[in-house]
Amino acid sequence: MTTRQTLHRALRSFLVLKKERRDPLWARVVVGGALVLGIALVLMTVSVFLMAVPEAGWWSSSLVNNLVLGLGVGVTMLLVLRLCERVLPARTLALLAARQDWRSVAAVTAILIIGMALGTRVAYVILSRIYDFDMWKKLSGVPMVQLKFGMFALLVIGANWIWWLLQAKENALAKQAAESQLRMLQAQIEPHFLFNTLANVQSLIGSDGVRAQLMLEAFTDYLRASLGQMRVTDVPLAVELETARCYLQLMQIRMGRRLAFSIEASEEAAQAMLPPLLLQPLVENAVHHGLEAKMGGGNVRLRALVHGGQLQVTVDDDGIGLEQARRAARPGQGTALANIRERLHTRYPGMATLQIDALEYGTRATLALPWHAVQAQAR
């Protein structure tokens, strides 16, 4: 990642409330310094705007004052934000960071205004030390100073809301594009999987009619579960797990004793809402790339729980392992994981992850979504 991209990412996430930050320290320092200087320039601009006729050399006399004010306000606002990250629960932070409605935006704005007020008080203490008299006592009651504070507060509120509106519009467009792409992918059932299943059913009709009927029933259940998700933008995790169960039952009939599976989910996790067909590609990868290539087959284990304000879903297999699966991969494979990561980035920018880890025997895929995006739904 280039320096410009790193700074751009740090800027986009700088005022986003979250427990952990992955941006390098130098990038956060640069962005924070630019923010402080920007605040100082805004304060100087407001000062000049309030002067009927700017005095000669006004900029030199106000430069130190406004730099100290900008430093005090900027640093204190950032400290208040970081303090909120420390003390607030992860679920509350996720709700504030998402800024899905006016209430979360208003809460973030209130945090910034509190930081600005405290920062102004700190700056006046510093200026009192510099000039050796109580500037807060002398200036805090001056109408011009109060007007300056009010105008800056309005600028903070306006900038915060405009930023939210722009982000909401950008996210809505990106989400619409991602969901349109998903719909096209969903409409195109994997032909090899379809034809292979039907060929297996046909070959079993003469030799094992009962097994052929079971496979056909499992295939019908799978199609009904997966195609039903094409009509919605969010589904309960229970629906995703049911689709995975139908698929694994179908593959179990096909692979016989070479495949075993288990699905575990807490009630809270099962009721969570998330975009459709995020889990299915991970289950398919566990079977195709992990177990089918292993002579003795193995197990697939799905687990889902809510922890630390996030929905966490893991898909474990004890197949051939991550490195061997990568060496055996054909060109073009891996697009499913890339698609999932792109959808997560579009839907929950900077707040959701897909992690693939090698186990001692097999592979683990971990899907983590912020809790605000998976509101509980009554059954």
Secondary structure, DSSP 8 states (H G I E B T S, - for coil): --HHHHHHHHHHHTTS--S---S-HHHHHHHHHHHHHHHHHHHHHHHHHH-SS--TTHHHHHHHHHHHHHHHHHHHHHHHHHHHHHHS-HHHHHHHHHT-SHHHHHHHHHHHHHHHHHHHHHHHHHHHHHHTS-HHHHHTT-HHHHHHHHHHHHHHHHHHHHHHHHHHHHHHHHHHHHHHHHHHHHHS--HHHHHHHHHHHHHHHHH-HHHHHHHHHHHHHHHHHHHHGGG-S-EEHHHHHHHHHHHHHHHHHHHGGGEEEEEEE-HHHHT-EE-TTSSHHHHHHIIIIIITTSTT-EEEEEEEEEETTEEEEEEEE-SS-HHHHHHH--TTTTHHHHHHHHHHHHHSTTT-EEEEEEETTEEEEEEEEEGGGS-----
